């Protein structure tokens, strides 16, 4: 797996505090818009928790499919 140039800590902080913005940061604007819309119906918070766990486990990728890591 190839490592992304995106900063893992910044991605994690965005996923914690501004979950839809994390997707825009990594280049996945379509998913960012979808998550933003889901926050209005109450489902986005669950998705945000899943993303935080995926980032911590090294399973979150950017728009090019490269893994975003904290190290």
Buried (B, 14 or more C-beta within 10 A) or exposed (E): EEEBEBBBEEBBBBBBEEBBBBBBBBBBEEBBEBBBEBBEEEEBEEBBEBBBEBBBEBEBBBBEEBBBBEE
